[in-house]
């Protein structure tokens, strides 16, 4: 005899709208239209994008005459537990079952059992007289039993016209989405659809801090939050929860809260291989299969990148010839911080590898500077920096040179030479003289006579420009 598994009753209780809910008319209208018209509506985005909150609002907005069954998937959800929850969620609706719902779990074990269960479910749904019925399944990514999705596939394909299924998940479910998409039988809400826009962020700020809602800085705060979080709901709410503590280290506290959320809600549930891939690739602002393979050292980088895209892990797809993903800034910062703390040597190696084939000079130098690979960074500047000067990029070169610590200038006179050369286009002769004096002394101490003579020539020219002719003439005579 098989007994139905026990489960927390809250798994079949629909959620309420969260406190401080801000109306999102665009999203709410699109979602209401989708669930009324389509057999399947999919909400697929990473943790914290407000999928459950959007469903709670949808339930609140349902018209009279609509009925629903809510299921919150449990960790490692299996078919028997899913069927038990589903039947319990249907119980208040008093469906006209032709097969006892208690027998469905046993029936599913027989040959062609899933098809029989799907038929029983469809017949029961078809027999209920209602204007619109919805089955809402939250946290679909927790379902690990492939038979659950096989059953859902059969049900969706035979679903009565007045019923629809709404599925939220952090990962794309193994269903025939491509076929339904082509047939126009699928509504999808992805990360870009769930992100807060500028007006919604400003409304959220006003809701969180009503006392200062009319202040001149509320709009600026909203713009700053939007730029920082890119409309990520959890990031917005965690940032606003810190409130007025910004003057007392609130920014650091906010980052800690965000990182804690990502660690527990995203990284902890990730397959180990995918976790390793993202950590090792996080130094890259844009992800391509070739660059990720080089930086991470993982030969299956292309497949792992596809998995990142499939899961919608805080990425946006760039319109480029080569398939390219861009990680959300906050997520990338979190991953890199975790790699730096857990595997410092791997972090340094990733930075050095990223610099090897980086076409952007500023990025290549920045990678090496962050890895404290000062001599390599200088080598890249000596190879490519002079061409930057010749094309009017002196200010960019000066910014790169400013990131070298003073101790490196004392050890590497080439830095003084390059820094002095960046002063020429702006006619900053005081800076030129200062840098070339140091370059001459450094080259002389290192026994690099030819380089010392070149720095002396620049020094001489600078002295002429500021009217110190006698001093310049003496240097010229020595040269």
N, C-alpha and C positions, 0 to 999 in steps of 0.2 A: 504494500500500500504506500502511496506517495503523498506526503503532506505538503501543502503550499508553504513556501518559505515565509518567515516573518519579516516584516520591514517596518521602518519608522513611518507612522501615519503622515508625517509632514511631507513625505515624498509624493503624495497625491493631493496635497493642499496647494492651490495656486498662490503665488506670492502676492503680497500687497505692494503698492507703489512705495518706493523708498522715501524716507523723509527728505524734504527739500527738493522734491521732484520739480524739474523745470520743463514746462511744455515745449515740445519740439514738433511744431505743426507739420513741417515737411516730412520728417520721418514717420510720424504717427499716421498721416494721411496715406503715404505710400504703403505702409504696413497694413493698414485697414483694407485698402483696395486689394492688396496681394492675397490676403487670407480669405477674402470673399470670392476671389476669382480663380485661384489656382489650387490644384490638388496637393501640391507641396510647396511650402515656403521655407527657405533655408536661411538661417542667420549664422554665418560662419566668420569668426574673428577670434583673435587672441584674447587672453584673459583681461578683464577689466574694461572691455569696450561697451558694456551696458546692454548685453544681450538679454539677460534676465529682466533687467529694469524695463527694457522696451516691451517685453512680453507682458510684464505686469501692467503697463500702461495700455497695451492692446486689450487685455482682459477687461480693464476698467472702461474702455471705450466700446466694447461689444454692444451691438444694438439689442433691444428686447427680442426675445424669440431665439437667440443664439444659445447653444449649449456647448459645454466643453468638458474635456477630460484632461487633467494635468498629470504628468509623470516627471519627476526629477530623477534622472539616472543615478544609480549608486556606483561607487568605486568597483571596478572589475565586474560590471553588470553582466549577468548570465541570462540565458533565455527563460528559465523557470521563474527567476525573480522578476524579470521584466513582465512576463505574462500575469503574474500574481498582482503586480502593481496596476497593470492596465485594466484587469477585470475589476479590481477594487475601485479604480477611478471611474469606471463605467457604472458602478452599482447605483449611485443616486439617479442616473438617467433611466433606469429600469428598461434596458434594452430587451427586445423580444428574442432572447436566445433560443436557438433550436438545439444547441448542444450545451450541456452544463458548463459554465465557465470554469468550474473547479476541475474539469476533466481536460482542459486545453493543454496543460503542461505535459500530461501523460500522452495525449493524442499526438503531440509534437514529436515524440520519440519513435513513432511507428513509421513504416515505409510511406513515403509521400505525406508524412505527418504534418510538415509545415504548410503544405498546400491545403490540407484539410482544415488546419487552424485558421489560415488566411480566409478560406471560404466561410468558416463559421463567423469570423469577425465581420467580414463584409456583409453577410446576410443580416447579422444583428444590427449593424449600422443602417443598412438600407430600410430596415423595418421601423426605425424610429422616425416619427413625424415631427420634424423641426425645420425651421427656416434655414439654419446653417449650423453645422456641427463642426467642432474643431478638436483634434487631438494634439496637444502641445507637449513636446518632449524636450526637456531642458538638459544641458550637459551631456549631449550625445557622445562626446569624445570619451566618456567613461565606459561606454559599452564596448566590451572586449570580445563578446561572443558573436562570431560572424553570422550565426543563425538568426540573431535578432534583426540584422540588416536584411538578410534574405527574406525574412517574414515581412518586414516593412516594404520591401520591394514588391512583393506579391500583393500586399494590401493596397499600396498606392496605385498600382496598375489597374486594380479592379474597384477602386474607391467609388462609392455612390456620388452623384454630382453635387449633392447638398452637404458633402463632408470634405474637410481638408485636414492635412497634417502640417504642423509647424514644428520644425526641428532646429534647435540651437546647439552649436558645437564649436569647440576650439579648433577642430580639424575637419577637413572635408570628409563626409561619410562615404563608405564604399557602396554607393547606389548608382543607378544609371542616370546620373545627372546630365551627361552630354546628350543623351537621347531625349530626355524630357526638355532640356534647354532648347534643342533644335525644334521640338514640336510645340514650343510655347507653353509648356505645362509646368514650368518651374519659375518661381520668384526667388531671387537671391539678394541678400543684404550682407555685404562684405564690410571689411574694415573701413573703406572710404565712405560707405553709406552710413555707418554708425558713428563716425567721428562728429564731434560737436563743431559747428561753424562759428563764425565770429559773433553773430547775434546771440546764439545760444550760450556761448561762453560768457558774454556780458550779462545775460540774464542770470546765469549761475552765480556770477560774482555778486550781483545785487541781492540774490536770494541768500547767499552765505553771509553777507555783511550788510544787512539792511540799513544800519546806522550811517554807513558811509556811501550808500548807493548813489546819492546825488552828488558825491564829491567829484572834483575834476579829474581825479586820478583813477576812477573806476574803469573808464575806457582804456586807459594805458595799461592798467593791471590786466584787463581782459586780453589785450593784444599780446602782452608779455607771456601770459599763461598759454595762449593759443600757440605762439611760436615755440614755447618750451615743450608743450605736451602734444602738439599736432592733433589736438582734439580728442586725445585719449581720455575717456571718461574717468577711469580710476586715477590717472595722473592729475586731472583737474580737481577731483574731490579731495585727494590726499594733500595736494598743494594748498587748497583753500582751508582744509582742516587745521593747518598750522596757524592760520589766522594772522594775528599781529606780531608773531614772534620773530619776524624777519630781522628786526633790529637786534635780536638776541640770539643770533645763530640759526634763525628759522630756515634759511635756505639749506643749510647742512642737514637740519632735522627733516625737512621735506625730502631731500635726496635719500636719507636713510629709510624713511617710510616707503618711498617708491621702490628702492632696492629690496627691502624686506618683502614687499608684495610680489615683485618679480621672482625672487628666490623661491618663495613658497608656492605661488600660483602657476608659475611658468617653468622654471628650471627644474624644480623637484620632480615634476611629472613627465619630463622629457626623456625619450630613449637615450641611453648613455652615448651612443655613437653620434647622434644628432647634437647632443649637448657639447661633446668634444669639438665637433665641427664648428659650431657657432662661437664657442669660446676662442678657438684658435683663429677664426676668421674675423673676429670683431674689430680688429685694428683697421679693417678696410671700410671706408665709407660707402663704397659700392661693391656689390658681390657679383662676380662672374665665375663660371665654373673653372676657367683656366687660372685666374688669379687666386681663387680660393684653394685650388689644388696645390699651387706653389707655396702659398703662405701657411696652410694648415698641414701640408705633407700627406693629406689623405687622398688616395687614388680614386675614391668613389665620390669626389666632391660634387660632380654633376648631379648624381642621384640624390645626394643630401640637399643640394640647393633646390631641387624639385620638391623635396619634402618640406623644406622651409616655406616655399611658395604655397604648397597644398594646405599647409596648416595655417597660413596667414599670420605668421609669427612676426608681427610688428614690422612688416615690410611694405614697400610700394614698388610697383613694376615700372621701370623706366623705358621710355620709347627709344630704344637703341637697336642697332643692327644685331648686336650680340645680346642674348637674353641676360638682363641685368636687374638685380634687386637692390634696393636701398633700405638699410635698416633704420627704423625709428631711432632718432638721436638718443633718447632716454634709454632705450633697450640696448643700443650699442655701448653706451657709457656703462651701463650695468654689467654687461658681459665682459667688457674689458677690465673693469674694476675687479670682477670675480676672478678672471684669469690672472691678473697681476698679483692678487693676494694668495690664490691657491697654487699657481704654477709660475713663479716669477721668471724662471729661466725660459719657459715656453713663451711667455709674454715678450721677453726681449728678443727671442729668436723670430717670433712672428713679425715684430717691428722691422728687424733687419731684412727678413725675406720680402716684406712688403716694399721696402725701398729699392730692391734690386731691379725691378722692371717698371717702376713708377715713372710715367712720362712727365708728370707735373713736378718741376724742380722743387717748388716750395713744399709739396707733400713729401717728396723723397727725403729732403733735408729734415723735415719735421719728424718723420719716422725715426731717423738715426739720432736726432737730438733727444727724443724721448727715450731711446734705448741707451743714452749716454755713450753712443759710439761716435765720439767727437772727431777723431781722426778720419773716420769714414765720411762723416758729414762734410768735413772740410775738403776731402778729396772730391766729393761730388760737386761742391761749389767751385773748386779750381777747374774741374772739367767743363762745367756748364755755365758758371756764373759770368764769365767774360762776355759770352754771347748775349746774356741778358742785359749787361751794361750797354752793349752796342745797339740794342733795340729799344732803349729808353726804359729799361726795367730796373734802374738804380734804386728806386725806393723799395721795390720788392726785395732786392738783394740786401738792402740795409735792414729790413725787418727780419730776414733770416739770420743775419749776423748778430742782431741784438739778442737772439736767443742763446748764444754761447756764453757761458759763465766767464767771469773775469780770469779765473785760473787758467782757462784754455787760451786766452789771449796772451798770457804770460808765457805759455809753453809753445804757442804756434804763431810766429810772426806773420804768417800768410793771412791770418785773420785781420791784422792791422793794415796790411797792404790792401786787401779787398775793401775794408771799411773806408780807408782813405780814398780809394777810387770812386766810391759811391758819393763822395763829397763834391767831386768835380762838376757834375751836371747842375747842381744847385749853387755853384760858386761859393760853397761854404769853406773858405780857405782856412779859417781857424781850425775847423775839424780836420781838414786835410793835413795841416802842419802837425797837429797833435798825433794823428795816426801814423804819418810817415816817420816822425821822430822815433816812435816806438818800433816801427817796422825795421828801420835802419839798425837800431840797437839790438833787436832780436836776431836779425840775420847775421850781424857781425859776431854776436855771441855764439851762434851756431856754426860759424865758419862758412857761411854761404855768401861769399864775396860778390858774386855776380848779382844776386838778389838784393844785397845791401846797396850796390851801386844803382840799381834800378829805382829802389825806394829813395835814394839820395837825389836822383834826377827829378822825381816828382816833388820832393821836398824843395829843391832849388826853384822849380817852376812856381810852387806856391809862394815862396818868399818873394819872388819877383812881382807876383800879383798884389801882394800887400805892401809893396814899396820897401822891403828890407833888402835893398840892392847889394849892399856890402857883404852881408851874410850869405846871400845867394851866390855872389861872385866867388867867395872863398870856397864854397862847396863845389861850384862849377870847375874851379881851378884844380881841385883835388881829383875830380872825376876825369 
